[in-house]
Amino acid sequence: MTASRSSRALWTAGDAARDRLAGVPAAAGSELLEQAAVIAKTLHENVSDIVSELSAMMAREIDQLDTDPKLVELLEASVHGNVSTIIHVLANDIPIEHLQPTTAAVEYALRLAQRDVPSNSLVRAYHLGQNSVMRECYRLVEDLDLDAGQSMALTRHISDVLSGYIDWISLYVFEAYEDERRRWLGVEGNVQSAAIHSFLDGADPDGRAFESETGYALDRRHLALILWSSDDEPRELVALTHAARELGTRLGGGSPPIVTAIDRSTVWAWIPLVGRDVTDDSSVSTVRSTMPAGIRVAVGLPASGARGFRRTHEQARAAYSVATMPGGAANRVIGFGDRGVAVVSLLAQDLESTRAWVHEVLGGLAEDSPNANMLRETLSVYFATKESHLHTAERLNLHRNTVKYRVGKALAEVPADRDRLDLALALTVCEFLGPVIFTR
């Protein structure tokens, strides 16, 4: 199915879902609508906090929703779109039949379908969100200090609005999900993709079955890559696949790589290193020198055998998680073997604890400001050059006395007697994860 045909099918499905729920909720009186508008105004004033809390709760409570920073970012956009729509409905008494789904909500459903995330995860997310928003509305209704009858009527009205909206949007995105899932399963190569996922996810994977279904031999060295489209210069899936195969020719020993699309902007690849003495440094250098604009790449370490096939992919995914952290380092190519990437990928799995630790270690340097950024960069290079003022000055193109001044000022900002290793690691976390690490 072409993109335009798929789009038309989704809108038709959404119209059908909307028609089934037209008129929900029933018209309410003017006084009740004014009270609902007060609730909507308060929700709007706190929408950022509400969206953050809902997104974190969904990612935490539902398996597979927090496996990819880009998916988490899209989840937040979807939640924001849905919460904003609910607020507009409450504030302006907009009938369900006049609504259109937000682009982010539909796109998130499509990405989950492409990633083979179960549809029940999508539906459950909507109902968890409904429950959380409704609890917040209960609290706000109590704060209005209405009499019992008015409180009950307002609560019923808000409940009708919320349940009507969730019924409509969940039906819409579920049908969008199912349509995309059918389309995605029809794409050439998805039988191979299913075999890859089964081999990666299985507790006791069947190597022979994998080799039979994919034609890819496991008794060799492998190098895993994840290629995805840059936000600045997006590339089509065919360009990502072509780039992966080109890298296979440059890095491999003649045998073709195995490549599978994960969604419309991401592919996974494994390059067989047959008869090639490829090190991590040489592989990452080759990727950096040959990768076309608009494509970003995460690279694992070369590894052997069936276990190595899985391990190098785990490493590529760890590097990918660091590279796609919102606001983090924008390196076009990132390797698991790059300085600090492995340990930062582990720390990124528990951002709340890592944030607290970074603030404890760096003190006044743990701020998202130009001055703090400058001092962190200088101190980080200073540690990387074995505390050499001269080499730091050369690398940063600064005068040696300027380096001495900045290093002294930076060290004065951190708690006394902090271990140099802790300082260097905390600085590396800031370098890779960016502003997200400073938000409390």
C-alpha positions in Angstrom: 0.0 0.0 0.0 1.4 3.4 -0.9 1.8 6.2 1.7 -1.2 8.1 0.3 -3.4 5.0 0.2 -2.4 4.2 3.7 -3.1 7.7 4.9 -6.6 7.6 3.3 -7.3 4.3 4.9 -6.3 5.7 8.3 -8.6 8.7 7.9 -11.5 6.5 6.9 -10.9 4.3 9.9 -10.7 7.4 12.2 -13.9 8.9 10.7 -15.7 5.6 11.4 -14.5 5.6 15.0 -15.5 9.2 15.4 -19.0 8.7 14.0 -19.6 5.8 16.4 -19.0 8.2 19.3 -20.5 11.4 18.0 -22.4 13.4 20.5 -20.4 12.3 23.6 -20.8 14.0 26.0 -24.3 15.3 25.9 -24.7 19.1 26.0 -24.3 20.7 29.4 -25.7 23.9 31.0 -23.8 27.2 30.8 -22.9 27.3 34.5 -21.5 23.7 34.3 -19.5 24.7 31.2 -18.0 27.7 33.0 -16.9 25.5 35.9 -15.4 23.0 33.4 -13.5 25.9 31.8 -12.0 26.8 35.2 -10.7 23.2 35.5 -9.3 23.4 31.9 -7.5 26.7 32.7 -5.8 25.1 35.7 -4.8 22.0 33.7 -3.4 24.3 31.0 -1.3 26.2 33.5 0.3 22.9 34.7 0.3 21.0 31.3 4.1 20.6 31.2 4.2 18.9 34.6 1.2 16.8 33.8 2.7 15.6 30.5 6.0 14.8 32.1 4.4 12.8 34.9 2.1 10.9 32.5 4.9 10.1 30.1 7.2 8.9 32.9 4.4 6.8 34.4 3.6 5.1 31.1 7.2 4.4 30.2 7.7 2.9 33.7 4.5 0.9 33.9 4.2 -0.6 30.4 6.9 -2.9 29.0 8.6 -1.9 25.7 7.5 1.8 25.8 10.9 3.0 27.3 13.3 0.9 25.2 14.3 3.7 22.9 14.9 7.4 23.6 13.4 8.5 20.3 10.2 6.5 21.1 10.1 8.1 24.6 10.4 11.5 22.9 7.6 10.6 20.6 5.5 9.3 23.5 5.8 12.6 25.2 4.7 14.4 22.1 1.7 12.1 21.8 0.8 12.6 25.4 1.1 16.4 25.1 -1.1 16.4 22.0 -3.8 14.3 23.7 -3.8 16.3 27.0 -3.9 19.6 25.1 -6.9 18.4 23.1 -8.7 17.3 26.3 -8.1 20.7 27.8 -9.5 22.5 24.6 -12.6 20.3 24.7 -13.2 21.1 28.4 -12.5 24.8 27.9 -14.6 25.3 24.7 -17.2 22.5 24.8 -16.0 21.1 21.5 -18.1 18.0 20.4 -16.2 14.8 19.7 -17.3 14.8 16.1 -15.4 18.0 15.5 -12.1 16.7 16.6 -9.1 15.5 14.5 -6.3 13.3 16.0 -3.0 14.9 16.7 -0.2 14.0 14.3 2.0 12.9 17.1 -0.6 10.4 18.5 -1.0 8.8 15.1 2.7 8.7 14.4 3.4 7.1 17.7 0.9 4.4 17.0 2.6 3.7 13.6 6.0 3.6 15.1 4.9 1.0 17.7 3.4 -1.1 14.9 6.6 -0.9 13.0 8.6 -1.9 16.1 6.3 -4.8 16.8 5.3 -3.5 20.2 2.0 -5.2 21.2 -1.1 -3.2 20.5 -2.3 -3.8 24.1 0.6 -1.6 25.2 -0.9 1.3 23.2 -4.4 0.8 24.5 -3.2 0.4 28.1 -1.3 3.6 27.9 -4.4 5.5 27.0 -6.4 4.1 29.8 -3.6 4.7 32.3 -3.5 8.2 31.1 -7.2 8.6 31.4 -7.2 7.4 35.0 -4.3 9.7 36.0 -5.9 12.8 34.4 -9.3 12.0 36.0 -7.7 11.8 39.4 -6.2 15.2 38.9 -9.6 16.5 37.9 -11.1 15.1 41.0 -8.7 17.1 43.1 -9.4 20.3 41.1 -13.1 19.9 41.5 -12.7 19.6 45.2 -10.7 22.8 45.2 -13.6 24.7 43.7 -15.6 24.3 46.9 -18.9 23.6 45.2 -22.0 22.0 46.9 -22.4 18.3 46.6 -24.8 18.4 43.6 -22.6 20.8 41.6 -19.5 18.8 42.3 -21.2 15.6 41.2 -22.5 17.2 38.0 -19.1 18.7 37.1 -17.4 15.4 37.9 -19.8 13.5 35.6 -19.3 16.1 32.9 -15.5 15.8 33.0 -15.7 12.0 33.1 -18.0 12.0 30.1 -15.7 14.3 28.1 -12.6 12.3 29.1 -14.1 8.8 28.5 -15.6 9.9 25.2 -12.3 11.3 24.0 -10.3 8.3 25.1 -12.9 5.9 23.5 -12.6 7.9 20.2 -8.8 8.4 20.1 -8.0 4.9 21.2 -10.2 3.4 18.6 -8.6 5.7 16.0 -5.0 4.9 16.9 -5.7 1.2 17.3 -7.1 1.0 13.8 -4.1 3.1 12.5 -1.8 0.6 14.3 -3.5 -2.4 12.8 -3.5 -1.0 9.3 0.2 -0.1 9.6 1.0 -3.5 11.1 -0.6 -5.3 8.2 1.3 -3.1 5.7 4.6 -3.5 7.5 4.3 -7.3 7.6 3.8 -7.3 3.9 7.1 -5.5 3.3 9.7 -7.7 1.7 12.2 -9.0 4.2 10.0 -9.1 7.2 10.1 -12.8 7.5 13.8 -12.3 7.9 13.1 -9.6 10.4 10.9 -11.9 12.5 13.7 -14.4 12.6 16.2 -11.8 13.8 13.9 -10.6 16.6 13.2 -14.1 17.7 16.9 -14.9 17.8 17.8 -11.7 19.7 14.9 -11.9 22.2 14.8 -15.7 22.9 16.2 -17.0 26.2 17.6 -20.1 24.3 17.7 -19.0 20.6 17.9 -21.7 17.9 20.9 -20.8 15.8 20.2 -23.4 13.1 16.7 -22.1 12.5 18.0 -18.6 12.4 20.6 -19.5 9.8 18.1 -21.5 7.7 15.6 -18.6 7.6 18.0 -15.8 7.0 20.9 -17.4 5.1 23.4 -15.6 7.5 26.1 -17.8 9.1 26.7 -17.3 12.8 30.1 -19.1 13.0 32.2 -15.9 12.2 32.9 -12.5 13.6 30.2 -9.9 13.4 29.9 -6.1 13.7 26.5 -4.7 14.5 25.3 -1.2 13.4 22.2 0.8 13.9 21.6 3.5 11.2 18.9 6.1 11.6 17.8 9.2 9.8 19.1 12.6 11.0 16.5 15.1 12.1 18.3 17.8 10.2 18.6 16.0 6.9 16.1 13.0 7.0 16.8 10.1 4.7 14.4 7.5 3.3 14.6 3.9 4.4 16.1 2.8 1.1 19.0 5.2 1.7 19.6 3.8 5.1 19.6 0.2 3.8 21.9 1.2 0.9 24.4 2.8 3.3 24.4 -0.3 5.5 25.2 -2.5 2.5 27.9 -0.1 1.4 29.5 -0.4 4.8 29.2 -4.1 4.5 31.3 -4.0 1.3 33.9 -1.8 2.9 34.3 -3.5 6.2 33.3 -7.1 5.5 35.1 -9.8 3.6 32.8 -10.3 0.7 29.8 -11.9 2.4 26.7 -9.7 2.4 25.5 -8.1 5.6 22.1 -8.9 7.1 19.9 -5.8 7.3 16.4 -5.3 8.7 14.2 -2.2 8.9 12.9 -1.4 12.4 10.7 1.5 11.4 10.6 4.1 8.6 13.7 5.8 9.9 15.8 3.1 11.5 17.6 -0.1 10.3 19.7 -2.7 12.2 22.6 -4.4 10.4 25.2 -7.0 11.0 28.4 -7.1 8.9 30.2 -10.5 8.6 33.9 -9.9 9.2 35.2 -12.8 7.1 39.0 -12.8 6.7 39.3 -9.2 7.9 41.2 -8.0 11.0 38.8 -5.2 11.9 39.2 -3.5 15.2 36.8 -1.1 16.8 38.9 1.9 16.0 39.2 1.0 12.4 35.5 0.1 12.0 34.4 3.4 13.5 36.9 5.4 11.5 35.7 3.8 8.3 32.1 4.6 9.2 32.9 8.2 10.0 34.8 8.7 6.8 32.2 7.2 4.5 28.8 7.9 6.0 26.7 10.2 3.8 24.9 13.3 5.2 21.6 12.8 6.9 22.5 9.4 8.4 23.6 8.7 11.9 25.2 5.4 13.0 25.8 3.6 16.3 28.5 0.8 16.2 29.1 -2.1 18.4 32.4 -4.0 18.9 33.4 -6.9 16.7 32.4 -10.2 18.3 32.3 -13.9 17.3 29.8 -16.6 17.1 26.1 -16.7 18.0 26.7 -15.0 21.4 28.8 -12.4 19.7 26.0 -11.7 17.2 23.7 -10.7 20.1 26.4 -9.0 22.1 27.6 -6.6 19.4 24.0 -5.6 18.8 23.5 -4.9 22.5 26.5 -2.7 22.3 25.2 -0.9 19.2 21.9 -0.3 21.0 23.6 1.0 24.1 25.6 3.5 21.9 22.3 4.4 20.1 20.6 5.1 23.4 23.3 7.6 24.3 23.2 9.2 20.9 19.5 9.7 20.8 19.0 11.1 24.3 17.1 14.4 23.8 19.6 17.3 23.8 22.6 15.0 24.0 25.7 14.8 21.9 24.9 15.1 18.2 27.8 13.0 16.9 26.9 11.5 13.5 28.8 8.3 14.4 29.1 6.9 17.9 30.9 3.7 18.8 30.3 1.6 22.0 34.1 1.6 22.3 34.3 5.4 22.2 35.6 7.0 25.4 32.9 7.0 28.1 30.0 5.6 25.9 29.7 2.2 27.6 29.5 3.5 31.1 27.3 6.5 30.2 24.9 4.1 28.5 24.5 2.2 31.8 24.1 5.4 33.8 21.5 6.7 31.4 19.2 3.7 32.3 18.5 5.4 35.7 18.4 9.1 34.9 16.9 10.2 38.2 19.7 8.6 40.2 22.4 9.8 37.7 21.1 13.4 37.9 21.4 13.3 41.7 24.9 11.9 41.6 26.1 14.4 38.9 24.9 17.3 41.1 26.6 15.8 44.1 29.9 15.4 42.3 30.0 18.6 40.2 28.3 21.1 42.6 28.2 24.5 40.9 29.3 23.0 37.6 26.1 21.0 37.2 24.2 23.8 35.5 23.0 24.4 32.0 24.7 27.7 31.4 27.4 29.0 29.0 29.9 29.6 31.8 29.4 26.2 33.4 29.6 24.6 29.9 32.9 26.3 29.2 34.4 25.3 32.6 33.2 21.7 32.2 34.7 21.4 28.7 38.1 22.8 29.9 38.2 20.5 33.0 37.2 17.5 30.9 40.0 18.0 28.4 42.4 18.7 31.3 41.6 15.3 32.8 41.8 13.6 29.3 45.3 15.0 28.8 46.5 13.6 32.1 46.1 17.0 33.8 48.5 18.8 31.4 47.8 22.6 31.1 50.0 22.7 27.9 48.2 19.9 26.1 44.8 21.2 27.2 45.7 24.6 25.8 46.8 23.1 22.5 43.6 21.1 22.1 41.3 24.0 23.0 43.5 26.6 21.1 43.8 28.6 24.3 46.7 30.3 26.1 48.2 28.2 28.9 47.4 30.8 31.5 43.8 30.8 30.4 43.6 27.1 30.9 45.2 27.4 34.4 42.6 30.1 35.3 39.6 28.0 34.0 40.8 24.8 35.7 41.2 26.6 39.0 37.8 28.2 38.7 36.2 24.9 37.8 37.7 23.0 40.7 36.6 25.7 43.0 33.0 25.0 42.0 33.0 21.3 42.9 32.9 20.0 46.5 36.3 19.7 48.2 38.4 16.6 47.9 36.2 15.0 45.2 37.9 12.0 43.5 39.3 12.8 40.1 37.8 9.7 38.6 34.3 10.7 39.8 34.8 14.2 38.4 36.0 12.9 35.0 33.0 10.5 34.8 30.5 13.1 35.8 31.9 15.5 33.2 31.6 12.7 30.5 28.0 12.1 31.5 27.3 15.8 31.0 29.1 15.8 27.6 27.0 12.9 26.2 23.6 13.4 27.8 23.4 17.2 27.7 20.7 19.4 29.3 18.6 16.4 30.3 21.1 15.6 33.1 20.6 19.0 34.7 16.8 18.9 35.0 15.6 17.9 38.4 
